């Protein structure tokens, strides 16, 4: 692939990730018409990667095409949120159970502990970027220990629908995540697959409920809501009404 096409592909993925996060956190609501030129201006890019990103999101069912109007955000229900987090919890629990069976697990546990120590420091400092980075490192280390890359690929694809920025800015979530990660390390050390599954399912239920509450506070599912064309993201204050 030519270098120029590679850069454009990366930019398209970044635009898709940003729009996906805005949709999943209610910054862009169901029924909103997305104006390509306004989104491009907001994100500081050309219209082309925005259009390509929206085609990607259409394939995921997050937006739909409308003749002569472009792209409209599809409905996102509470049931959709439940299904998204259920799928992630199932994949994550199975992958982590594979990690527990790794005969060379000890080295991975030491690295997981180091990552959680850094994660805790980032939470206390309120550094969202480092929180996200160490959360990614923690999960990736588990994938490495699991040595089940096809399953890991499916989980990575599913986690695109987790709005991590929402959690990185939530101090309570951060404190609970530290405790959860340390318990998970202990369960891995004991190779207790039942406890691993329970810990992971509890973690995803908490994440799901936090997102649902945030969407409810924004009035995301309120009836008779007319949506304006979308370029820039709606602010939390505007979304809350």
JOTATA-V70259 format. One record per backbone hydrogen bond with DSSP energy under -1.0 kcal/mol. CO is the residue of the C=O (numbers start at 0). NH is the residue of the N-H. Records with the same first field share a line. If there is no record, write none. Layout:
CO->NH  NH
This chain:
1->5
2->6
3->7
4->8
5->9
6->10
7->11
8->12
9->13
10->14
11->15
12->16
13->17
14->18
15->19
16->20
17->21
18->22
19->23
20->24
21->26  27
22->25
26->233
28->31
31->72
32->229
34->38
35->39
36->40
37->41
38->42
39->43  44
46->50
47->51
48->52
49->53
50->54
51->55
52->56
53->57
54->58
55->59
56->61
57->60
61->73
63->71
65->68  69
69->65
70->33
71->63
72->30
76->80
77->81
78->82
79->83
80->84
81->85
82->86
83->87
84->88
85->89
86->90
87->91
88->92
89->93
90->94
91->95
92->96
93->97
94->98
95->99
97->100
98->101
101->104
104->108
105->109
106->110
107->111
108->112
109->113
110->114
111->115
112->116
113->117
114->118
115->119
116->120
117->121
118->122
119->123
120->124
121->126
125->127
126->130
127->131
128->132
129->133
130->134
131->135
132->136
133->137
134->138
135->139
136->140
137->141
138->142
139->143
140->144
141->145
142->146
147->151
148->152
149->153
150->154
151->155
152->156
153->157
154->158
157->160
158->161
161->163
162->165
163->167
164->168
166->169
169->173
170->174
171->175
172->176
173->177
174->178
175->179
176->180
177->181
178->182
179->183
180->184
181->185
182->186
183->187
184->188
185->189
186->191
187->190
190->192
191->195
192->196
193->197
194->198
195->199
196->200
197->201
198->202
199->203
200->204
201->205
202->206
203->207
204->208
205->209
206->210
207->211
208->212
209->213
210->214
211->215
212->216
213->217
214->219
215->218
218->221
229->34
234->238
235->239
